Amino acid sequence: MLPAIRERSSDQLLVALKAISQLILTAMLLIAFMLLSFAEDLAKQSQNPLGTVISLPFENNLYTGIGPSESLVNALNMKPAYPVRIGQWNLINRFILPVLYSEGQDVPVPAGGINIDAGYAGVIELSQGSAFGLGDLTYQAFFSPVDSGNWVWGIGPALVLPTATEDRYASDKWSAGPVLVALSMPGNWLYGILAQNVWSFAGDSGAADVNSLLFQYFLNYNLKDGWYLTSTPTITANWEASSGNEWTVPLGGGFGRLVKHSKLPVDYKFAVYKNIEKPEFGADWNIQFTIKLLFPKN
């Protein structure tokens, strides 16, 4: 009798252990799936200019092949974004402050100077002698509906403040204009556009007027483990430039990965762009590296 009871108890224990192990495995798979879904959602939030995640990006742009001396300009754009919900609308506040370094030209600068367009850093005047300093600050405010369907969009004002600390980086003008974003996120994809045009309305009367367009298309494909492919060039047009020197049109792309360091998600991105259209002395290449700190709201 006792051996039979022990055998039945052993069989029941094995069945129970198998059931528990299956429950644990199922729970682990569910948790892994939830974490993967969370990572993919957070990656899209990071790539979305209208995302509702507080972020602090540091975007470094190295422009090469500038001017007769083939010199370089480095623009580190600090681009914090802070979203606020107002009823059925989100207000995304975004600031862009460039920290700039430009090499001097080794040869005499042509009459009228050499001006290049460095995206959010604006128009930079090159000369003999290097310089380091801040550029003009840009503020963008996007009003975006909380529920906008398959297409997410936002529109609002852009304001450029004359905060530059070096003459060659300074517009010496206050400028403003509209800015808009529209994007969609089907499946693993995220694609859309951002467009902004600003005009000067105040400032130093002796400084050149500002009338400039900034346009970005963004195309991202999200892979496994936080990896993604990306192309987000910054296309600009300086409408005040001479004929044939208005447009800067880069073409290229790169890759990135969202990584979690303890509880802090960080988005790393690397991309290379070739300017297929540019002013006479504009940059040939832009090598871009971005580190974006994300602070999801609890």
C-alpha positions as CSV (number, residue, x, y, z in Angstrom):
1,M,0.0,0.0,0.0
2,L,2.7,2.5,1.0
3,P,4.8,2.1,-2.2
4,A,1.6,2.7,-4.3
5,I,0.8,5.8,-2.4
6,R,4.4,7.0,-2.8
7,E,4.3,6.3,-6.5
8,R,1.0,8.3,-6.9
9,S,2.4,11.2,-4.8
10,S,5.6,11.2,-7.0
11,D,3.5,11.3,-10.2
12,Q,1.3,14.1,-8.9
13,L,4.4,16.1,-7.9
14,L,5.9,15.6,-11.4
15,V,2.6,16.8,-12.9
16,A,2.5,19.8,-10.6
17,L,6.1,20.7,-11.4
18,K,5.5,20.4,-15.1
19,A,2.4,22.7,-14.8
20,I,4.4,25.2,-12.7
21,S,7.3,25.2,-15.2
22,Q,4.9,25.7,-18.1
23,L,3.3,28.7,-16.2
24,I,6.7,30.2,-15.5
25,L,7.8,29.8,-19.2
26,T,4.5,31.3,-20.4
27,A,4.9,34.2,-18.0
28,M,8.5,34.8,-19.1
29,L,7.4,34.8,-22.8
30,L,4.6,37.2,-22.0
31,I,7.0,39.5,-20.1
32,A,9.5,39.4,-23.0
33,F,6.8,40.2,-25.5
34,M,5.6,43.1,-23.4
35,L,9.1,44.4,-23.0
36,L,9.8,44.1,-26.7
37,S,6.5,45.9,-27.5
38,F,7.4,48.6,-25.0
39,A,10.9,49.0,-26.6
40,E,9.4,49.2,-30.1
41,D,6.8,51.8,-28.9
42,L,9.5,53.8,-27.1
43,A,11.7,53.7,-30.2
44,K,8.8,55.1,-32.3
45,Q,8.2,57.8,-29.6
46,S,11.8,58.8,-29.8
47,Q,11.7,59.0,-33.6
48,N,8.4,61.0,-33.5
49,P,8.9,64.8,-33.4
50,L,5.4,64.9,-31.8
51,G,6.1,62.2,-29.2
52,T,4.8,62.6,-25.7
53,V,8.1,61.6,-24.1
54,I,10.4,64.3,-22.5
55,S,13.7,64.1,-24.4
56,L,17.1,65.7,-24.4
57,P,18.9,65.1,-27.7
58,F,22.5,66.0,-28.5
59,E,22.9,66.0,-32.3
60,N,26.4,66.5,-33.5
61,N,26.9,67.5,-37.2
62,L,30.4,67.6,-38.7
63,Y,30.3,69.5,-42.0
64,T,33.4,68.9,-44.3
65,G,34.8,70.3,-47.5
66,I,33.8,73.9,-46.9
67,G,35.2,76.9,-48.9
68,P,38.4,77.1,-50.9
69,S,40.4,75.6,-48.0
70,E,38.1,72.5,-47.7
71,S,37.7,73.3,-44.0
72,L,35.1,72.0,-41.5
73,V,32.3,73.2,-39.2
74,N,31.1,71.3,-36.2
75,A,27.5,72.1,-35.0
76,L,26.3,70.4,-31.8
77,N,22.6,71.0,-31.6
78,M,21.0,70.6,-28.2
79,K,17.3,70.0,-28.8
80,P,15.3,69.4,-25.6
81,A,11.6,68.7,-26.1
82,Y,8.9,69.0,-23.4
83,P,5.3,67.9,-24.1
84,V,2.3,69.2,-22.2
85,R,-1.3,68.0,-22.5
86,I,-4.0,70.7,-22.7
87,G,-7.4,69.0,-22.8
88,Q,-7.6,67.2,-26.1
89,W,-4.4,68.7,-27.4
90,N,-0.7,68.1,-26.8
91,L,1.6,71.1,-26.9
92,I,5.2,70.0,-27.7
93,N,7.7,72.6,-26.8
94,R,11.0,72.2,-28.6
95,F,14.2,74.2,-28.3
96,I,17.3,74.1,-30.6
97,L,20.5,75.7,-29.4
98,P,23.6,75.2,-31.6
99,V,27.2,75.1,-30.2
100,L,29.5,75.9,-33.1
101,Y,33.1,75.6,-34.1
102,S,34.4,76.6,-37.5
103,E,37.9,76.4,-39.0
104,G,39.3,79.4,-40.6
105,Q,40.1,79.6,-44.3
106,D,43.8,79.3,-45.2
107,V,43.4,81.4,-48.3
108,P,42.0,84.9,-48.7
109,V,38.2,84.9,-48.5
110,P,36.4,86.0,-51.7
111,A,34.7,89.4,-51.7
112,G,31.4,89.3,-49.9
113,G,32.5,86.4,-47.6
114,I,31.6,82.7,-47.7
115,N,28.2,81.8,-46.3
116,I,27.1,78.3,-45.7
117,D,23.7,76.9,-44.4
118,A,24.1,74.6,-41.4
119,G,20.5,73.5,-40.8
120,Y,19.2,74.7,-37.5
121,A,22.5,76.5,-36.9
122,G,21.4,78.9,-39.7
123,V,23.7,80.7,-42.1
124,I,27.3,80.8,-41.0
125,E,29.9,83.3,-42.4
126,L,33.3,81.8,-42.8
127,S,36.5,83.8,-42.7
128,Q,40.2,83.5,-41.9
129,G,40.6,82.5,-38.3
130,S,38.7,79.9,-36.3
131,A,35.8,80.6,-34.0
132,F,33.8,78.9,-31.2
133,G,30.5,80.0,-29.8
134,L,26.7,79.7,-29.6
135,G,24.4,80.2,-32.5
136,D,20.8,81.6,-32.6
137,L,18.2,79.8,-30.5
138,T,15.1,78.4,-32.2
139,Y,11.9,77.7,-30.3
140,Q,9.1,75.5,-31.9
141,A,5.6,75.0,-30.5
142,F,3.6,72.2,-32.0
143,F,-0.2,71.9,-31.2
144,S,-1.2,68.4,-32.0
145,P,-4.6,66.7,-31.3
146,V,-4.4,63.8,-28.8
147,D,-6.4,61.5,-31.2
148,S,-5.7,62.3,-34.9
149,G,-6.2,58.9,-36.5
150,N,-3.6,57.2,-38.7
151,W,-1.8,60.4,-39.4
152,V,-0.3,62.4,-36.5
153,W,0.0,66.1,-37.2
154,G,1.0,69.3,-35.4
155,I,1.3,73.0,-36.3
156,G,2.4,76.1,-34.6
157,P,4.9,79.0,-34.5
158,A,8.6,79.0,-34.8
159,L,10.7,81.8,-33.2
160,V,14.4,82.4,-33.8
161,L,16.1,84.5,-31.1
162,P,19.5,86.4,-31.7
163,T,21.5,84.6,-29.0
164,A,24.7,84.0,-31.0
165,T,28.0,84.9,-29.2
166,E,30.1,85.2,-32.3
167,D,29.5,87.6,-35.2
168,R,30.0,84.9,-37.9
169,Y,27.2,82.8,-36.3
170,A,24.8,85.7,-35.7
171,S,21.8,86.8,-37.8
172,D,21.3,89.8,-35.4
173,K,17.6,89.5,-36.2
174,W,14.4,88.2,-34.6
175,S,12.7,85.9,-36.9
176,A,9.4,84.0,-36.9
177,G,7.1,81.9,-39.0
178,P,5.0,78.7,-39.2
179,V,6.2,75.2,-38.6
180,L,4.3,71.9,-39.2
181,V,4.7,68.2,-38.9
182,A,2.8,65.3,-40.3
183,L,3.7,61.6,-39.9
184,S,2.3,58.0,-39.9
185,M,3.5,54.9,-38.0
186,P,2.2,51.8,-39.8
187,G,3.8,48.5,-38.6
188,N,7.6,48.8,-38.3
189,W,7.6,52.0,-40.3
190,L,7.6,55.7,-39.3
191,Y,7.6,58.3,-42.0
192,G,6.6,62.0,-42.4
193,I,7.7,65.5,-43.0
194,L,8.6,68.7,-41.0
195,A,8.6,72.1,-42.7
196,Q,9.4,75.6,-41.4
197,N,9.9,79.0,-42.9
198,V,10.9,82.1,-40.9
199,W,11.2,85.8,-41.8
200,S,13.0,88.5,-39.8
201,F,10.8,91.1,-38.3
202,A,13.1,93.0,-35.9
203,G,16.7,93.4,-34.9
204,D,19.8,95.2,-36.2
205,S,18.7,97.3,-39.2
206,G,22.2,96.9,-40.7
207,A,22.0,93.1,-40.7
208,A,20.8,91.1,-43.7
209,D,17.2,90.2,-43.8
210,V,16.2,86.6,-43.0
211,N,13.9,84.5,-45.2
212,S,14.8,80.8,-44.9
213,L,13.1,77.4,-45.4
214,L,13.9,74.3,-43.4
215,F,12.4,71.0,-44.6
216,Q,12.9,67.5,-43.2
217,Y,11.5,64.2,-44.4
218,F,12.0,61.3,-42.0
219,L,11.9,57.7,-42.9
220,N,12.6,55.0,-40.3
221,Y,12.2,51.2,-40.3
222,N,12.4,49.5,-36.9
223,L,14.1,46.2,-36.5
224,K,14.5,43.8,-33.5
225,D,16.2,44.6,-30.2
226,G,15.8,48.4,-30.6
227,W,17.7,48.7,-33.9
228,Y,16.4,50.8,-36.7
229,L,17.4,52.2,-40.1
230,T,16.9,55.9,-40.7
231,S,17.1,58.8,-43.1
232,T,16.3,62.3,-41.8
233,P,18.2,64.9,-43.8
234,T,17.7,68.6,-43.2
235,I,17.1,70.4,-46.5
236,T,17.4,74.2,-46.4
237,A,16.8,77.2,-48.8
238,N,18.1,80.6,-48.1
239,W,15.8,82.8,-50.1
240,E,18.1,85.9,-49.6
241,A,21.1,84.2,-51.2
242,S,22.2,84.9,-54.7
243,S,20.9,82.9,-57.6
244,G,22.2,79.3,-57.6
245,N,23.3,79.5,-54.0
246,E,19.9,79.1,-52.3
247,W,19.5,75.3,-51.8
248,T,21.4,72.8,-49.6
249,V,20.0,69.3,-50.3
250,P,21.6,66.3,-48.5
251,L,21.0,62.7,-49.4
252,G,21.9,59.7,-47.2
253,G,21.0,57.8,-44.1
254,G,22.2,55.6,-41.3
255,F,21.2,53.4,-38.4
256,G,20.4,53.6,-34.7
257,R,19.5,51.7,-31.6
258,L,17.5,52.4,-28.5
259,V,19.3,51.0,-25.4
260,K,18.1,51.0,-21.8
261,H,20.8,52.0,-19.2
262,S,19.3,50.9,-15.9
263,K,16.0,52.8,-16.0
264,L,17.1,55.5,-18.5
265,P,16.4,54.8,-22.2
266,V,19.0,56.3,-24.6
267,D,18.6,56.5,-28.4
268,Y,21.9,56.4,-30.4
269,K,22.0,57.3,-34.0
270,F,24.7,57.6,-36.7
271,A,24.1,58.9,-40.3
272,V,26.1,60.2,-43.2
273,Y,24.7,62.7,-45.8
274,K,26.1,63.9,-49.1
275,N,25.0,67.3,-50.3
276,I,23.8,66.7,-53.9
277,E,22.9,70.4,-54.2
278,K,24.7,73.2,-52.3
279,P,26.0,76.8,-52.6
280,E,29.3,77.3,-54.3
281,F,31.3,77.0,-51.1
282,G,28.9,74.8,-49.1
283,A,29.8,71.6,-47.3
284,D,30.3,68.4,-49.3
285,W,29.4,66.0,-46.5
286,N,27.6,65.9,-43.1
287,I,28.6,63.2,-40.6
288,Q,25.9,63.1,-37.9
289,F,25.9,61.4,-34.5
290,T,23.1,61.8,-32.0
291,I,22.6,60.8,-28.4
292,K,19.0,61.3,-27.1
293,L,18.1,60.8,-23.5
294,L,14.4,59.8,-22.9
295,F,12.4,60.5,-19.8
296,P,9.0,58.6,-20.1
297,K,6.3,59.9,-17.9
298,N,5.0,57.5,-15.3
